[in-house]
Amino acid sequence: MNSTHSHLTVCAAEAARVARGVRAEALSEPSVCADWKVRDLVNHLVLYSSHGLEHRALRKQLPEELTRRDFTADSDWAQRYATQLDRALAAWQEPAVWEGEVDLGFTTMPASEIASLIVKELALHGWDLARSTGQDFKVPDGTGEFVLAVVQEHAELYRQYDGFADPVETVDGATAFERALATSGRDPRA
């Protein structure tokens, strides 16, 4: 286990805080993600950053029923999300989880790389949710640097599959997290 777990914990706490701040009426509003309502964004975030995180640690595939579920149908979805994040983080506290490969069904990846990608998922989509609902998403500088490194490493691959847009210009003095957002095609000034 390495510092990645601490970045997971930081981003999970911030994503859970933002989720608790989402008003029920906001779920049907547009998000900052093209073609997604806030509900779509929440469902993606909950599925991959909490259930996906736990299933990857346990080396299990996500069940089909989870991939189709509307997590926001439960009025206490934000609390359930926080609880699921805690379960997922606990699963990654086991040192053996960080060893070997994780079968994603279409490819395998080292467990540590999967965890890094989920840090990115929590940070970027957590920011999307915050921005879509009039909130802020903040991470410490060290976590921002970590997210920036992950985004830079995978940006071109994500662009090939429309996961990232073209990079956005940053202002002088932009934080590492703002540079990560811009590199992924998000405008931290918007």
N, C-alpha and C positions, 0 to 999 in steps of 0.2 A: 504494500500500500504506500502511496506517496502523497504529495501535496494536492493532487487532484481531488481527493476526498474533501479536503477543506474548501476547495472552490465549489465543489458540488453542494456542500452544506450552505455556503454563503448564498449561492444563486437560488437554491431551493427555498431558503428562508425568505428571500426577497420576492420570488415568484409567488409564494404562499401569501405574503403580505399584500401584494398587488391583487391577487385573486379575491381576497377578502374585501377589497375595496370596489369590486365590480358591482354596480347596481343591477338589479334584475332587468330593468327596462333597457339597459345598455346592451344586453345580449342580442337583440334584434337589430342593432345599429351597425353600420359599416365599420370595419376595422381598418387599420393602416395597411393591412395585407390585401393586395388586389384580389377581388372576387370573394373575399371572406367576410362574413359578418363576425361580430365579436364572439358569438356562440361557436362558430367554426374554429376560430382561433383558440378559444378555451378548450374545446374538445381535442384539438391537436396537441396543445400543451399538456393537458392532463394525461392523454394516452401515452405520449412518447416520453415525457419527462418524469413521470411517476411510475406508471405501470410498466412502460418500456424499460425504465431504469432497473426496476426490481426483477423483471423477467430476464433481462440480460445477465444480472448477477446470478440468478438461479439456473441459467443456461436453458431457459424455456422460451418457446415461441409465444408471441402474443395470441391469445385465443381469438378466433374470428368474432365472437360476440362482443369482445371489448373493442375491436376496431370499428364496429358499427354503432356503438353505444353513444347516446347523447347524455353526457355526464351532467349537463346543465339542467336536465329534467328533474333532478333532485334539488330541492330548494337549498339544501345544505352542501351543495357541490364544492364550495370553496373549502369548507372544513374537511370534507372527505378527501379533497386533493391534498391538503396539508398532512392529513393522517397517512395517506398513501405515500407521500414524499418521505415521511419519517420511516415508514416500513422499508422503502427502497434504499434509503441512506443506511439503515441498519444492516441490510443485506450486503452492502459494499464495505462494511466495517471488517468483514472476515478477510484476513490477508490472502487466503487461497483464491478468493474471487478474482483477484488482480492477475492471476497467473493464467497462461494459456490463451486460447482463442474462444471467441463467441460466435456461434453459428447464427447468422441472421436470416437464414432460409434461402438467400440468393448469393451469399458470400460469407466468408468468415473474416473476423478482424481480431486483433489482440484486445483483450479485455480493457487494458489501460487506454487504448485509443477510443473504444466505445464510450468509456466514462468521460473522456475529454470532449467527445462530440455531444454528449448529453449536457455537459457544462455549457457548451455553446448554445444548445437548444434552449436550456433554461434561461440563459442570459438574453439571447436575441428575441425569442418569442415572449419572454417575460417583459422585455422592453416594449415589444409590439403591443402587448396587452395593456401595459401601463399607458403608453402613448394613445391607444385607442379609447381609453376610459378616463383621460384627464389626470393621470398619475405620473409619478416619476419612478424610474428604476435605477437604483444606484448600487454600485459595487466598489469595494476598496481597490486601490491602484494595483495591488498584486493580482487580484482576480481579473481586473481589466486587462493587464498584460497577458495573462494566461489565455483569456478569451481571444485577444488580438492574435496571438500566436496560432491558435487553432483555426481561426477564420482565415488567416493568411495562408496556412498550409493547405486548406481545403477549398478556397474560394473558387478557383477555376473549375474544379469538379462540380461544385454546387451550381455554378453558372450554366454548365452544360445541361443541367436538368431543371433549369429555371428555379432553383432554390434560392439563388442570390441574383439581384439585379446588378447592373453596372455600378462600379464604385462611385461614390459621391465625394466631392471635394471637402476637405476639412479646413477649419480655421487654424491659424497659428495658436499654439498652446492647447490644442485639443488633447483630452485625456486618452489613455490607451483604449478605454472602453468606447469612447466616441470614435476613435479611429477604427476599432473593430466594427462598429455599426456602419460607418461609412464604407469600409471595405466590402461589407456584405450588401451594399446598395441601399442602406437605410440612411436617412438624413437626420443626424442627431440634433440639428437646429430647427427642424420642422415642428 
